[in-house]
Amino acid sequence: MSSDQASRLRSMAQGLRPEAPLFAARVLAITSGKGGVGKTNVVAGLALSLAQLGQRVVVMDADFGLANLDILLGLSPKYTLEHVLRGEKVLEEILLDGPMGVRIIPASSGIQELTHLDTVSEMRLVQGLQRVAETADWLLIDTAAGIHDSVLKLLMAAQEVILVTTPEPTSLVDAYAMVKVLHLREASKPVWLLVNNGQSMDEAQETVDQLQAATERFLGKQLKVLGLIPNDPHILQAVRQQRGVVDLFPRSPASLAFRALARQLLGQVSLQPDGFASFWRQLASDEPQ
């Protein structure tokens, strides 16, 4: 994005529809240092659990390289973000109604990354998201895995970040690399650590301790601990049936864990009165935070 484009988008984000209420929804980005850690399952589980608590949830599938949230939930989008960015549809026309009232903004595999969109496309996305978000309590962003410019831009723009890892050493190394990059860009950025697919609480605690020790020693940063999603065969069964585990197996260990984590987030992630404006001002910025 050129500096001129970014300047126009910043001005737009600062002045969008001043007569409308400011978007106060909590904006969380869910990410991982590497693929294969079950990040999208986590997004779906948290979204459905928040909805069960009476929250209005919108999920944006921002994994443009491998969009699969709709597949995971058994949804078949006719239109995707690609149609919005091309001006063929407005955002409300592509929204999918998921389980428990969760609304999904489907991505399309292989479309341009957010950092490469022209100003007109960015404007269509910004204005559409504002309209949709005015009726939401949470905007969850399912990012791609890894440290890429488009991923980092979303993470910097979000209010808080949930970093999903597993106990495997390679996953821990990549998780630390993600924390380091985020810390160098914005040391105060809140990062929640979520251990997925843990065999026990002891294993999860060991994972947390290892990553905490590294981030405190080398970065001087304290991570926020969200908790553990246990290894649960019900998750695989739900994936095969293209249903959320919280929906299909509400009493399973994973579902109970997701609900506990949703209650924790609801109690500890505060509303930001200018959340939308702040989100898009930062997304529009060319400079690292």
C-alpha positions in Angstrom: 0.0 0.0 0.0 1.4 3.4 -0.9 1.7 6.2 1.7 -0.9 8.2 -0.2 -3.4 5.2 -0.1 -2.7 4.7 3.6 -3.2 8.4 4.3 -6.6 8.3 2.6 -7.6 5.2 4.4 -6.6 6.6 7.8 -8.7 9.7 7.1 -11.6 7.5 6.2 -11.2 5.3 9.3 -11.2 8.5 11.5 -14.3 10.0 9.9 -16.4 7.0 8.9 -20.1 7.6 9.4 -19.8 10.0 12.4 -23.6 9.9 12.9 -23.4 6.1 13.7 -22.5 4.7 17.1 -18.9 3.9 17.5 -18.1 0.2 17.2 -17.4 -1.0 20.7 -17.2 -4.7 20.0 -14.1 -6.5 21.3 -11.7 -7.3 18.4 -9.7 -10.4 19.0 -7.3 -11.9 16.5 -6.6 -15.7 16.8 -3.2 -16.8 15.4 -0.5 -19.4 15.6 3.2 -19.5 14.9 2.8 -22.5 12.6 0.0 -24.4 10.9 -1.5 -27.7 12.1 -2.2 -26.6 15.7 -6.0 -26.6 15.4 -6.3 -22.8 15.3 -9.5 -22.7 13.3 -11.1 -25.3 15.6 -10.3 -22.9 18.4 -11.9 -20.0 16.6 -15.1 -22.0 16.0 -15.2 -23.3 19.6 -14.7 -19.8 21.1 -17.3 -18.3 18.8 -20.0 -20.8 19.5 -19.3 -20.7 23.3 -19.5 -16.9 23.3 -22.8 -17.2 21.5 -24.1 -19.6 24.1 -23.4 -16.9 26.6 -25.7 -14.5 24.8 -23.0 -12.7 22.9 -23.4 -11.5 19.3 -20.4 -12.9 17.4 -19.0 -12.2 14.0 -16.1 -14.2 12.7 -13.9 -13.0 9.8 -12.0 -15.7 8.0 -8.8 -13.8 7.2 -6.8 -16.9 6.2 -6.8 -16.0 2.5 -4.3 -18.7 1.6 -6.3 -21.6 3.1 -9.9 -20.4 3.9 -11.6 -23.3 5.7 -13.8 -22.0 8.5 -16.9 -22.3 6.4 -16.0 -25.9 5.6 -15.4 -26.7 9.2 -18.9 -25.6 10.1 -20.6 -27.2 7.1 -21.4 -24.0 5.3 -21.4 -23.4 1.6 -20.8 -19.8 0.7 -22.0 -18.6 -2.7 -20.1 -15.4 -2.3 -16.9 -14.5 -0.5 -14.8 -11.5 0.4 -13.4 -11.5 -3.1 -16.8 -10.4 -4.4 -16.9 -7.6 -1.8 -13.4 -6.4 -2.7 -14.3 -6.4 -6.4 -17.5 -4.3 -5.7 -19.8 -7.1 -6.8 -21.4 -7.5 -3.4 -21.7 -5.7 -0.1 -20.5 -7.4 3.0 -24.0 -8.0 4.3 -24.8 -10.1 1.2 -22.0 -12.6 1.8 -22.5 -13.1 5.5 -23.2 -16.7 6.5 -25.5 -17.6 9.3 -23.7 -20.3 11.3 -24.7 -22.3 14.3 -26.1 -20.5 17.4 -26.4 -17.3 15.6 -22.7 -16.8 14.9 -22.2 -14.9 11.6 -19.3 -15.8 9.3 -17.5 -13.6 6.8 -16.1 -16.1 4.4 -12.7 -15.7 2.7 -11.7 -17.0 -0.6 -8.5 -19.0 -0.9 -5.8 -17.2 -2.8 -7.3 -13.7 -2.9 -5.1 -10.6 -2.4 -3.7 -10.0 1.1 -5.0 -7.0 2.9 -1.7 -5.3 2.6 -1.9 -5.4 -1.2 -5.5 -4.1 -1.6 -6.0 -0.8 -3.4 -7.8 2.0 -1.6 -11.2 1.4 -3.1 -11.1 -2.3 -2.1 -10.0 -1.4 1.4 -12.9 1.2 1.6 -15.4 -1.4 0.7 -14.1 -3.8 3.4 -13.9 -1.0 6.0 -17.4 0.3 5.5 -18.9 -3.1 5.3 -17.2 -4.3 8.5 -18.4 -1.1 10.3 -22.0 -1.8 9.4 -21.8 -5.4 10.4 -19.9 -4.8 13.6 -22.4 -2.2 14.9 -24.6 -5.2 15.7 -21.9 -7.4 17.2 -20.3 -7.8 20.6 -17.2 -9.6 19.3 -15.3 -9.6 16.1 -13.0 -12.7 16.0 -10.4 -12.7 13.2 -9.1 -16.1 12.1 -5.7 -15.2 10.7 -3.3 -17.3 8.6 -0.6 -19.1 10.5 3.0 -17.8 10.6 4.7 -14.5 10.5 3.6 -12.7 7.3 3.0 -9.0 6.7 -0.7 -9.4 6.3 -1.0 -11.5 9.5 1.1 -9.1 11.5 -1.0 -6.1 10.3 -4.2 -7.8 11.5 -2.5 -8.7 14.8 -1.3 -5.2 15.4 -4.7 -3.8 14.6 -6.7 -6.1 16.9 -7.4 -5.2 20.5 -5.8 -8.4 21.8 -4.2 -11.5 20.4 -4.8 -15.2 21.2 -1.8 -17.3 20.3 -2.6 -21.0 19.9 0.2 -23.5 20.4 0.6 -27.2 21.2 3.1 -28.9 23.5 5.3 -30.0 20.6 8.7 -28.4 20.6 8.4 -27.0 17.0 5.1 -25.4 17.9 6.7 -23.8 21.0 9.6 -22.4 19.0 7.3 -20.9 16.4 5.0 -19.5 19.1 8.0 -17.8 20.8 9.0 -16.3 17.4 5.5 -14.9 17.0 5.6 -13.3 20.5 9.0 -11.8 19.8 7.9 -10.2 16.5 4.7 -8.8 18.2 6.7 -7.5 21.1 9.2 -5.7 18.9 6.3 -4.0 17.1 4.3 -3.2 20.2 5.6 -4.2 23.6 2.2 -3.5 25.3 0.1 -5.6 22.9 -1.9 -8.1 25.1 -1.2 -11.7 24.1 -3.1 -14.6 25.4 -1.5 -18.1 25.3 -3.8 -21.0 24.6 -2.5 -24.6 24.7 -4.4 -26.8 22.3 -4.5 -30.6 22.2 -2.8 -31.1 25.6 -2.8 -34.5 27.1 -3.1 -33.2 30.7 -3.1 -30.1 32.8 0.4 -30.9 33.8 1.6 -31.0 30.2 -0.3 -27.7 29.5 1.3 -26.0 32.5 4.8 -27.2 31.4 4.1 -25.7 28.0 3.0 -22.4 29.5 6.0 -22.4 31.9 8.5 -23.0 29.1 7.1 -20.2 26.9 6.7 -17.8 29.8 10.3 -18.4 30.9 11.6 -17.6 27.5 9.5 -14.5 26.9 10.3 -13.1 30.4 14.0 -13.8 30.1 14.6 -12.6 26.6 11.8 -10.1 26.1 10.8 -9.0 29.6 7.2 -9.8 28.5 4.5 -11.5 30.6 2.0 -13.5 28.6 -1.6 -13.8 29.6 -2.6 -17.4 30.1 -6.0 -18.4 28.6 -5.8 -22.1 29.4 -6.0 -25.5 27.8 -8.1 -27.3 25.3 -7.6 -31.0 26.0 -6.9 -33.7 23.5 -10.4 -34.9 22.8 -11.5 -37.4 20.1 -14.9 -35.6 19.8 -13.1 -32.8 18.0 -12.1 -35.0 15.1 -15.6 -36.6 15.0 -17.1 -33.1 14.8 -14.7 -32.1 12.0 -15.7 -35.2 10.0 -19.3 -34.2 10.4 -18.6 -30.6 9.6 -20.0 -29.4 12.9 -18.6 -27.4 15.7 -17.7 -29.7 18.7 -19.5 -27.3 21.0 -22.6 -27.7 18.9 -22.4 -31.5 18.3 -20.9 -32.7 21.6 -21.8 -30.0 24.2 -20.7 -32.1 27.1 -17.4 -33.3 25.7 -14.2 -32.2 27.5 -13.3 -29.8 24.7 -16.7 -28.2 24.7 -16.6 -27.7 28.5 -13.1 -26.2 28.1 -14.2 -23.8 25.4 -17.1 -22.6 27.5 -14.8 -21.9 30.4 -12.4 -20.0 28.2 -15.3 -18.0 26.7 -16.4 -17.0 30.2 -12.8 -16.0 31.1 -12.6 -13.8 28.0 -16.0 -12.2 28.6 -14.8 -11.3 32.1 -11.3 -10.1 31.3 -11.4 -8.5 27.8 -12.8 -5.0 28.3 -14.9 -3.0 25.8 -13.1 -0.3 23.9 -15.4 2.7 23.1 -13.4 3.5 19.9 -12.5 -0.1 19.1 -13.6 0.1 15.5 -11.9 3.4 14.7 -8.7 2.2 16.5 -8.7 -1.1 14.6 -8.9 0.4 11.2 -6.6 3.4 11.9 -3.9 0.8 12.8 -4.8 -1.4 9.9 -4.4 1.6 7.6 -1.0 2.5 9.0 2.1 1.8 7.0 4.4 2.1 10.0 5.1 -0.8 12.4 3.5 -0.2 15.8 
